[in-house]
Amino acid sequence: MNRPSRIGAKAALAHLPGWAAAEGRDAITKTYRFGDFGAAFGWMTRIAIAAEKLDHHPEWFNVYSRVEVLLATHDAGGVTELDVQLARIMDEAARDEA
């Protein structure tokens, strides 16, 4: 798979409402909230399958109904189009969960 080149958080955020630049590194972040743990975990499972297909994996942290996500393409040293693509998948899946 051809890996995309770095575009940076600022360029990515122009296309991703609700996302923010991470502090201290070229990455983007968002917190999702769900009705309960089952909904949060179900969403994470769907995202894990999509991420595996993209060969691009999020950094995330889950407590009960909250999932904090941080996206960056490690081998590119920052945000790439892969991060934008995965962020859009996450947003769409979260809308479906609501």
Secondary structure, 3 states (H helix, E strand, C coil): CCCCCECCHHHHHCCCCCCEECCCCCCEEEEEECCCHHHHHHHHHHHHHHHHHHCCCCEEEEECCEEEEEECEHHHCECEHHHHHHHHHHHHHHHHHC
